[in-house]
Amino acid sequence: MKRCLLAIIALGTLISAQEIGARYLIITHDNFYDAIKPLAQWKHRKGMRTKVVKLSQIGSSTAQIHDYVENAYDNWQIPPEFLLLVGAPNYIPFYYYGGGWNSYYSDNYYTNMDSDVYNEILSGRLTVHSVDEAQTVVNKILLYEMTPDISDSLWFTNACLIVREDYDSDDTIYWNDINHAKNLMRSHGYDVIDTLSRSAGDNAYDVVEAVNEGRAFVLYRGSGTNNWGSPFGVYPDQTQNGTKLPIVLSITCRTIGTSTTPATAEKWLLTGTPSLPRGGAGYFATTTTIMNGAYLRSATCRGFFNALFQQGKRTFGEACEGGRMNVYTLYGSTSEYRGFTTLGDPEMNIWTAIPEPLEVSHDPALSLDDDSLRVRIHFDDAPLESALVCVVLDTLVYQHGYTTSNGDIIFYFDTLDIGMMDITVTARNKIPYLDSIPIIMTGVEKEMNLSASGLQNFAVYPNPFSGVTDIRYVMSDKCRGVELKIYDAMGRVVRSFHVGPGAPGGSISWHGDDDAGRKLPGGVYFIHTSTTDERRSIAVVLFE
């Protein structure tokens, strides 16, 4: 049966049918609304229907935030699966679970929908204190998931594992955790796995040096509060790892700030600038402080890596929940389940291998009389099951689904209109595929040879950018010119360029402005090129 869903570009007041809901709910302090847009637009395009709301719209107390999320979960046609809170605790408060010496802070209050202990929604938090920090963290998440650094791809199979011995019985627990993670990684083809320790004379300098070389994971086991115990008290601002951004696990006592100031170790997520990333893309740690609890932290540590390497979980949030569930299942520790917090994007797909390109095939164009589109996904010449595919056409079509065991998915349409349909494919350990195909007038036009060579090369650098980026191209000898249009996330043309024949190669500088010279807001934009016989598309992220 034909079906068509209205596309909702889910950015706050742009929602026209709130009751439809969203798979990915973002609640942000008003200060960070513009900074979070690029991440929201990417999530929406990949198939995680996204809605962003400001505290000024829903209220800023813990009770008001909880009530809004609970209403969404209970009443929206599409209830949230993931929740992202954007703001440090002095902007969006943690919930405080009082209890004397066992008091702690947690976001579980916002995601436990039925008053037991479990998270029905997986949450993450960006503990940002300024617009600059918000843009920095969003940039790092997009670089990690959307445009992974494969210039020296071996770093995806390297890790840095750290033991800070206490020289007591806990040391055996720490080392067993390190070896557990190491064995899982080895079984999945990991190459360089550092095992740094206090007893071996290693220190914070060795951690920074390893991270700068490129590590997919950094795991710390041992004592610490606010920062890791000496000699591993790393200052993340000292890292210079660029786009080789690890997931950092701080499996020790509280290394998350619970008021106005971030903990030192927490700065793994916050360090850098919008144009100069460094540190980590995600950070997993707790707000609790306990004595004689190494065995509890061990369960959390092992559960995280089991979720990724044994259970095949895709997302940062699912891996973190694997850690929480393991400690609660084994020991019934409510405070450890609630205290361990995901700092970063809970829906971010985690790399556990070197990212590889997908083989994607679909019609190069659709006509107005077409009523369906088949997308076929292969990898290594074999069908790929469970790839997430999303198609978007302006505000008319928004559909997503997962490929079958045959690597296929078919989308059915009641109505099409002239324009460009965006196609996005994501899958575990696969580089995202982004393309756009034209919707044209008739089936006769569809038979045109849309795949013949027109552009021999098309790239954008830098990407993301905050000032100016260069759109670089090389035309074939037969190319009679290129039309270049830049679309915003709602499918509107904001900037147009034309390159005539006789210019086989060159670049166009784009300053993030529209055709009238006005500065555009930060976000994800899509650059489409069109020659007489070819169309191409590439996504670019603009930071204000």
C-alpha positions as CSV (number, residue, x, y, z in Angstrom):
1,M,0.0,0.0,0.0
2,K,1.3,3.4,-0.8
3,R,2.2,5.6,2.1
4,C,3.6,9.1,2.6
5,L,4.6,10.9,5.8
6,L,4.8,14.6,6.1
7,A,8.3,15.7,6.7
8,I,8.7,17.7,9.8
9,I,12.0,19.6,10.0
10,A,12.0,19.2,13.8
11,L,13.6,22.4,15.0
12,G,11.5,24.0,17.8
13,T,8.8,26.2,16.5
14,L,9.2,24.8,13.0
15,I,7.1,21.8,14.1
16,S,3.7,21.9,12.5
17,A,2.3,18.8,14.0
18,Q,3.7,18.3,17.5
19,E,1.7,15.2,18.2
20,I,3.7,13.3,15.5
21,G,6.6,13.4,17.8
22,A,10.3,12.5,17.2
23,R,12.7,9.6,17.8
24,Y,15.4,12.1,19.0
25,L,14.4,14.8,21.4
26,I,16.7,17.6,22.2
27,I,16.1,19.9,25.2
28,T,18.4,22.9,25.2
29,H,19.0,26.0,27.2
30,D,18.0,28.9,25.0
31,N,21.6,30.1,24.8
32,F,22.6,27.0,22.8
33,Y,19.7,26.7,20.5
34,D,21.5,27.9,17.4
35,A,24.6,26.0,18.2
36,I,22.7,22.6,18.4
37,K,21.0,23.1,15.0
38,P,23.7,21.4,12.9
39,L,23.5,18.2,15.0
40,A,19.7,18.2,14.9
41,Q,19.7,18.6,11.1
42,W,22.1,15.7,10.7
43,K,20.1,13.4,13.0
44,H,16.9,14.3,11.2
45,R,18.4,13.7,7.7
46,K,19.8,10.3,8.7
47,G,16.4,9.0,9.8
48,M,16.2,10.0,13.5
49,R,13.2,12.3,13.3
50,T,14.3,15.1,15.5
51,K,12.6,17.8,17.6
52,V,14.4,20.6,19.5
53,V,12.7,22.5,22.3
54,K,14.0,25.3,24.5
55,L,13.7,25.6,28.2
56,S,11.7,28.8,27.7
57,Q,9.1,26.7,26.0
58,I,8.8,23.9,28.6
59,G,10.2,25.3,31.9
60,S,13.6,24.9,33.5
61,S,12.9,23.0,36.7
62,T,13.6,19.3,37.0
63,A,9.9,18.6,37.4
64,Q,8.9,20.6,34.3
65,I,11.6,18.9,32.2
66,H,10.5,15.5,33.4
67,D,6.8,16.2,32.8
68,Y,7.5,17.3,29.3
69,V,9.5,14.2,28.5
70,E,7.0,11.9,30.1
71,N,4.1,13.5,28.1
72,A,6.1,13.0,24.9
73,Y,6.8,9.4,25.8
74,D,3.2,8.6,26.7
75,N,1.3,10.6,24.1
76,W,3.4,11.3,21.0
77,Q,2.6,9.2,18.0
78,I,6.4,8.7,17.6
79,P,7.8,8.6,21.2
80,P,11.4,9.6,21.8
81,E,14.0,6.9,21.9
82,F,16.9,9.3,22.7
83,L,17.1,12.4,24.8
84,L,19.9,15.0,24.5
85,L,20.2,17.7,27.2
86,V,22.2,20.7,26.1
87,G,23.7,22.7,28.9
88,A,25.9,22.3,32.0
89,P,24.1,21.6,35.3
90,N,23.8,25.3,36.1
91,Y,21.8,25.6,32.8
92,I,19.9,22.3,32.9
93,P,19.9,20.8,36.4
94,F,20.8,17.3,37.3
95,Y,18.2,15.7,39.5
96,Y,19.5,15.3,43.0
97,Y,18.9,11.9,44.8
98,G,19.4,12.7,48.5
99,G,20.5,10.1,50.9
100,G,23.2,11.2,53.2
101,W,26.6,9.8,52.3
102,N,25.0,8.1,49.2
103,S,23.7,11.3,47.7
104,Y,24.3,11.7,44.0
105,Y,23.2,13.5,40.8
106,S,21.6,11.9,37.8
107,D,19.7,12.4,34.5
108,N,17.8,9.1,35.1
109,Y,15.0,11.1,36.5
110,Y,14.3,12.5,33.0
111,T,14.3,9.1,31.2
112,N,12.7,6.7,33.7
113,M,9.1,6.7,32.6
114,D,7.5,4.1,34.9
115,S,9.0,4.7,38.3
116,D,11.2,1.6,38.5
117,V,14.9,2.4,37.9
118,Y,15.4,1.6,34.2
119,N,15.8,4.2,31.4
120,E,13.0,3.8,28.9
121,I,14.8,6.6,26.9
122,L,18.6,6.7,26.4
123,S,19.9,10.1,27.4
124,G,23.1,12.1,26.8
125,R,24.2,15.5,28.0
126,L,26.4,18.2,26.5
127,T,27.7,19.9,29.7
128,V,28.5,23.1,27.9
129,H,28.9,26.5,29.5
130,S,29.1,28.8,26.5
131,V,28.1,29.0,22.8
132,D,31.8,28.4,21.9
133,E,31.8,25.2,23.9
134,A,28.5,24.1,22.4
135,Q,29.7,24.6,18.8
136,T,33.0,22.8,19.7
137,V,31.2,19.7,21.0
138,V,28.7,19.6,18.1
139,N,31.5,19.9,15.6
140,K,33.4,17.0,17.2
141,I,30.3,14.8,17.2
142,L,29.7,15.6,13.5
143,L,33.3,15.0,12.6
144,Y,33.3,11.7,14.4
145,E,30.0,10.2,13.1
146,M,29.3,12.1,9.8
147,T,32.8,12.6,8.3
148,P,35.2,10.2,10.2
149,D,38.9,10.9,9.7
150,I,40.1,8.0,7.4
151,S,43.3,9.8,6.3
152,D,45.2,7.5,8.6
153,S,42.6,4.9,9.3
154,L,44.6,2.6,11.5
155,W,43.7,4.8,14.6
156,F,40.3,3.3,14.6
157,T,41.8,0.0,15.8
158,N,44.1,1.4,18.4
159,A,43.3,2.0,22.1
160,C,44.8,3.4,25.3
161,L,44.1,1.4,28.5
162,I,45.3,2.9,31.8
163,V,45.7,1.3,35.3
164,R,46.4,3.5,38.3
165,E,47.3,0.9,40.9
166,D,46.4,1.5,44.6
167,Y,48.8,-1.2,45.6
168,D,46.0,-3.2,47.3
169,S,43.4,-5.8,46.4
170,D,41.6,-3.5,44.0
171,D,44.6,-3.6,41.6
172,T,43.6,-7.1,40.5
173,I,40.1,-5.8,39.6
174,Y,41.6,-2.9,37.6
175,W,44.0,-5.2,35.6
176,N,41.2,-7.8,35.0
177,D,39.1,-5.0,33.5
178,I,41.9,-3.8,31.3
179,N,42.6,-7.3,30.1
180,H,38.9,-7.9,29.5
181,A,38.6,-4.9,27.2
182,K,41.9,-5.7,25.6
183,N,40.9,-9.3,24.7
184,L,37.6,-8.1,23.2
185,M,39.5,-5.6,21.1
186,R,42.1,-8.1,20.0
187,S,39.3,-10.5,18.9
188,H,38.0,-7.7,16.7
189,G,41.3,-7.0,14.9
190,Y,42.7,-4.2,17.1
191,D,46.3,-3.5,16.6
192,V,48.0,-1.0,19.0
193,I,46.6,-1.3,22.5
194,D,48.6,0.6,25.1
195,T,48.5,-0.7,28.7
196,L,49.8,2.1,30.7
197,S,50.3,1.8,34.5
198,R,51.6,3.5,37.5
199,S,53.8,0.6,38.4
200,A,55.5,0.7,34.9
201,G,56.4,4.4,35.4
202,D,53.8,5.7,32.8
203,N,52.2,9.1,33.4
204,A,49.9,11.7,31.9
205,Y,52.4,12.6,29.2
206,D,52.3,9.1,27.9
207,V,48.4,9.3,27.7
208,V,48.5,12.6,25.7
209,E,51.2,11.2,23.4
210,A,49.2,8.1,22.6
211,V,46.0,10.1,22.0
212,N,47.8,12.5,19.7
213,E,48.9,9.5,17.6
214,G,45.2,8.4,17.4
215,R,43.2,6.1,19.7
216,A,39.6,5.0,19.3
217,F,39.1,4.4,23.0
218,V,40.8,5.7,26.2
219,L,39.9,3.7,29.4
220,Y,41.0,4.8,32.9
221,R,40.7,2.4,35.8
222,G,41.8,3.4,39.3
223,S,41.2,6.0,41.9
224,G,40.3,9.6,41.2
225,T,37.9,12.4,41.9
226,N,37.6,15.5,39.6
227,N,40.6,14.1,37.6
228,W,42.4,10.8,37.4
229,G,44.8,10.0,40.1
230,S,48.5,10.9,39.9
231,P,50.5,10.3,37.8
232,F,47.6,10.2,35.2
233,G,46.0,13.6,35.9
234,V,45.7,14.5,32.3
235,Y,44.7,18.0,31.3
236,P,42.8,17.4,28.1
237,D,43.6,20.9,26.8
238,Q,47.1,19.6,26.2
239,T,45.9,17.1,23.5
240,Q,46.5,17.9,19.9
241,N,44.8,14.9,18.2
242,G,42.6,16.9,15.8
243,T,39.9,14.8,14.2
244,K,41.1,11.5,15.6
245,L,38.6,11.7,18.5
246,P,38.4,8.8,21.0
247,I,35.6,7.7,23.3
248,V,36.9,8.3,26.8
249,L,35.8,6.1,29.7
250,S,36.5,7.6,33.2
251,I,35.7,4.5,35.3
252,T,36.5,6.0,38.7
253,C,34.7,8.3,41.2
254,R,33.1,11.6,40.3
255,T,34.7,13.2,37.3
256,I,31.6,15.1,36.1
257,G,31.0,18.6,37.4
258,T,27.6,18.8,39.1
259,S,27.3,22.6,39.4
260,T,28.9,25.5,37.5
261,T,32.4,24.2,36.9
262,P,33.3,21.1,34.9
263,A,35.5,18.5,36.4
264,T,39.0,18.4,35.0
265,A,38.6,15.0,33.3
266,E,35.3,16.0,31.9
267,K,37.1,18.5,29.7
268,W,37.9,15.6,27.3
269,L,34.5,16.4,25.8
270,L,34.7,20.2,26.2
271,T,38.2,21.0,25.1
272,G,39.0,22.5,21.7
273,T,37.4,25.2,19.5
274,P,34.8,25.0,16.8
275,S,37.6,25.0,14.1
276,L,40.3,23.2,16.1
277,P,39.0,19.9,17.6
278,R,40.8,17.9,20.1
279,G,40.1,15.7,23.1
280,G,37.3,13.2,22.8
281,A,34.0,12.8,21.0
282,G,32.2,11.2,23.9
283,Y,32.8,10.8,27.7
284,F,31.4,8.2,30.1
285,A,31.7,8.8,33.8
286,T,29.8,8.9,37.1
287,T,28.7,11.6,39.5
288,T,29.0,9.3,42.5
289,T,31.8,8.8,45.0
290,I,32.1,5.5,46.8
291,M,34.5,3.6,49.0
292,N,35.5,-0.1,48.4
293,G,33.4,-0.1,45.2
294,A,36.0,-1.2,42.6
295,Y,33.9,-4.3,41.9
296,L,30.9,-2.1,41.0
297,R,32.8,0.0,38.6
298,S,34.3,-3.2,37.1
299,A,30.8,-4.3,36.2
300,T,30.0,-1.0,34.5
301,C,33.3,-1.1,32.6
302,R,32.8,-4.7,31.3
303,G,29.2,-4.1,30.5
304,F,30.1,-1.2,28.2
305,F,32.6,-3.2,26.2
306,N,30.4,-6.3,26.1
307,A,27.6,-4.2,24.6
308,L,29.8,-3.0,21.8
309,F,32.0,-6.0,21.0
310,Q,29.8,-9.0,22.0
311,Q,26.2,-7.7,21.6
312,G,26.8,-5.6,18.5
313,K,25.3,-2.4,19.9
314,R,25.7,0.6,17.5
315,T,25.3,3.7,19.6
316,F,27.1,5.4,22.4
317,G,23.9,5.5,24.5
318,E,23.4,1.8,24.1
319,A,27.0,1.0,25.1
320,C,26.7,3.2,28.2
321,E,23.3,1.5,29.1
322,G,25.1,-1.8,28.7
323,G,27.5,-0.7,31.4
324,R,24.7,0.5,33.7
325,M,22.6,-2.6,33.2
326,N,25.5,-4.9,34.0
327,V,26.2,-3.3,37.4
328,Y,22.5,-3.2,38.3
329,T,21.8,-6.8,37.2
330,L,24.8,-8.2,39.1
331,Y,24.7,-6.1,42.2
332,G,21.4,-4.1,42.3
333,S,23.3,-0.8,42.7
334,T,20.7,1.9,42.0
335,S,23.2,4.7,42.6
336,E,25.8,3.3,40.2
337,Y,23.1,2.7,37.6
338,R,21.8,6.2,37.9
339,G,25.1,8.0,38.5
340,F,27.0,6.9,35.3
341,T,26.2,9.5,32.8
342,T,26.6,9.7,29.0
343,L,28.3,13.0,28.1
344,G,27.8,13.4,24.3
345,D,25.4,12.3,21.7
346,P,23.5,9.1,22.9
347,E,22.6,8.2,19.3
348,M,26.2,8.6,17.9
349,N,27.2,5.5,16.1
350,I,30.4,4.1,17.7
351,W,33.3,3.0,15.5
352,T,34.6,-0.5,16.5
353,A,36.4,-1.0,13.2
354,I,37.9,1.0,10.4
355,P,35.0,2.8,8.6
356,E,34.4,1.5,5.1
357,P,32.3,2.8,2.2
358,L,28.9,1.3,1.3
359,E,27.9,0.1,-2.1
360,V,24.6,1.9,-2.7
361,S,22.4,1.7,-5.9
362,H,19.1,3.4,-6.7
363,D,17.5,5.3,-9.6
364,P,19.5,8.3,-10.7
365,A,16.3,10.3,-10.9
366,L,12.5,10.0,-10.3
367,S,9.7,11.4,-12.4
368,L,6.4,12.8,-11.2
369,D,4.6,9.7,-12.2
370,D,6.8,7.4,-10.1
371,D,5.3,6.0,-7.0
372,S,8.3,4.2,-5.4
373,L,12.0,4.2,-5.0
374,R,14.1,1.1,-4.3
375,V,17.5,1.5,-2.5
376,R,19.9,-1.5,-2.5
377,I,22.8,-1.7,-0.1
378,H,25.8,-4.0,-0.5
379,F,29.1,-4.4,1.2
380,D,31.9,-6.6,-0.2
381,D,29.5,-7.6,-2.9
382,A,27.1,-9.1,-0.4
383,P,23.7,-7.7,0.7
384,L,23.8,-5.6,3.9
385,E,21.0,-6.0,6.3
386,S,19.8,-3.4,8.9
387,A,21.3,-0.4,7.2
388,L,19.2,2.7,8.1
389,V,18.0,4.6,5.0
390,C,16.1,7.9,5.0
391,V,14.6,9.8,2.0
392,V,13.6,13.5,2.3
393,L,11.9,15.7,-0.3
394,D,11.4,19.2,1.0
395,T,8.4,19.1,3.3
396,L,6.5,16.5,1.2
397,V,8.3,13.3,1.9
398,Y,10.1,12.1,5.0
399,Q,10.5,8.3,5.3
400,H,13.0,6.0,6.9
401,G,13.5,2.3,7.3
402,Y,16.0,-0.6,7.6
403,T,17.2,-2.8,4.8
404,T,16.1,-6.5,4.7
405,S,18.3,-9.5,4.5
406,N,18.4,-8.9,0.7
407,G,19.9,-5.5,1.3
408,D,16.8,-3.8,-0.1
409,I,14.3,-1.2,1.0
410,I,11.4,0.2,-1.0
411,F,9.8,3.6,-0.3
412,Y,6.3,4.3,-1.6
413,F,5.0,7.8,-2.4
414,D,1.5,9.2,-2.9
415,T,2.8,12.5,-4.2
416,L,6.0,13.9,-5.6
417,D,7.0,17.4,-6.7
418,I,9.8,18.9,-8.7
419,G,12.9,19.1,-6.6
420,M,15.8,17.1,-5.1
421,M,15.3,14.1,-3.0
422,D,18.0,13.5,-0.4
423,I,19.0,9.9,0.3
424,T,21.1,9.1,3.4
425,V,22.4,5.6,4.4
426,T,24.1,4.7,7.7
427,A,25.2,1.4,9.0
428,R,27.5,-0.1,11.7
429,N,31.1,0.8,10.9
430,K,30.2,2.2,7.5
431,I,30.9,5.7,6.2
432,P,27.6,7.5,5.8
433,Y,26.3,7.7,2.3
434,L,24.7,11.0,1.2
435,D,23.3,11.7,-2.2
436,S,20.5,13.6,-3.9
437,I,18.4,12.7,-6.9
438,P,16.2,15.0,-9.0
439,I,12.5,14.7,-9.3
440,I,11.8,15.6,-13.0
441,M,8.8,16.1,-15.1
442,T,8.3,12.9,-17.1
443,G,9.5,9.4,-17.5
444,V,11.1,10.3,-20.8
445,E,13.5,12.7,-19.1
446,K,14.3,10.1,-16.5
447,E,15.8,8.0,-19.3
448,M,18.5,10.6,-19.8
449,N,22.0,9.4,-19.1
450,L,22.3,11.0,-15.7
451,S,25.4,9.1,-14.7
452,A,27.8,10.0,-17.5
453,S,31.0,11.8,-16.6
454,G,30.7,15.5,-16.1
455,L,32.7,16.3,-13.0
456,Q,35.8,14.2,-12.5
457,N,36.3,15.6,-9.0
458,F,34.1,17.5,-6.5
459,A,35.1,18.3,-2.9
460,V,34.6,20.9,-0.2
461,Y,37.4,22.0,2.2
462,P,37.4,22.8,5.1
463,N,34.3,20.9,6.2
464,P,33.0,21.9,8.8
465,F,33.9,25.6,8.5
466,S,33.1,28.8,10.2
467,G,34.4,31.5,7.9
468,V,35.0,30.4,4.3
469,T,35.2,27.1,2.5
470,D,36.4,26.2,-1.0
471,I,34.2,24.2,-3.3
472,R,36.7,22.5,-5.6
473,Y,36.0,20.8,-8.9
474,V,37.5,19.3,-12.0
475,M,35.4,19.1,-15.2
476,S,35.8,16.5,-17.9
477,D,36.7,17.7,-21.4
478,K,33.1,17.2,-22.6
479,C,31.5,19.1,-19.7
480,R,29.7,22.2,-21.0
481,G,29.4,23.9,-17.6
482,V,28.2,23.3,-14.0
483,E,25.3,24.7,-12.1
484,L,25.9,24.7,-8.4
485,K,23.2,25.3,-5.8
486,I,23.4,25.3,-2.1
487,Y,20.3,24.1,-0.2
488,D,19.5,24.5,3.5
489,A,18.1,21.7,5.6
490,M,14.5,22.6,4.6
491,G,15.3,22.2,0.9
492,R,15.4,25.9,0.0
493,V,18.0,27.2,-2.4
494,V,20.1,29.8,-0.6
495,R,23.1,30.3,-2.9
496,S,23.7,29.6,-6.6
497,F,26.8,29.6,-8.7
498,H,27.5,28.9,-12.4
499,V,30.8,27.7,-13.9
500,G,30.9,28.0,-17.7
501,P,32.9,25.8,-20.1
502,G,36.5,26.3,-20.7
503,A,37.4,26.1,-17.0
504,P,38.6,22.5,-16.5
505,G,39.4,23.0,-12.8
506,G,39.2,25.5,-10.1
507,S,37.4,26.4,-6.9
508,I,34.6,28.6,-5.6
509,S,34.9,30.3,-2.2
510,W,31.7,30.3,-0.2
511,H,31.5,32.5,2.8
512,G,28.4,31.0,4.3
513,D,26.2,33.6,2.8
514,D,23.0,33.6,0.6
515,D,22.6,35.1,-2.8
516,A,21.8,38.5,-1.2
517,G,25.1,38.5,0.7
518,R,23.4,37.8,4.1
519,K,25.2,35.6,6.6
520,L,23.4,32.3,7.0
521,P,22.8,30.7,10.3
522,G,25.0,27.7,11.4
523,G,23.7,24.3,10.2
524,V,24.0,21.5,7.7
525,Y,23.8,22.6,4.0
526,F,23.8,20.5,0.9
527,I,25.8,21.5,-2.2
528,H,24.3,20.1,-5.4
529,T,26.1,20.2,-8.7
530,S,24.3,19.7,-12.0
531,T,25.8,19.3,-15.5
532,T,24.0,18.3,-18.7
533,D,24.4,14.7,-17.8
534,E,25.3,14.4,-14.1
535,R,24.2,15.4,-10.7
536,R,26.1,15.2,-7.4
537,S,25.6,16.2,-3.8
538,I,27.7,16.8,-0.7
539,A,26.9,17.9,2.8
540,V,28.7,20.7,4.5
541,V,28.5,22.0,8.1
542,L,28.6,25.8,8.7
543,F,29.4,27.1,12.2
544,E,28.4,30.7,13.0
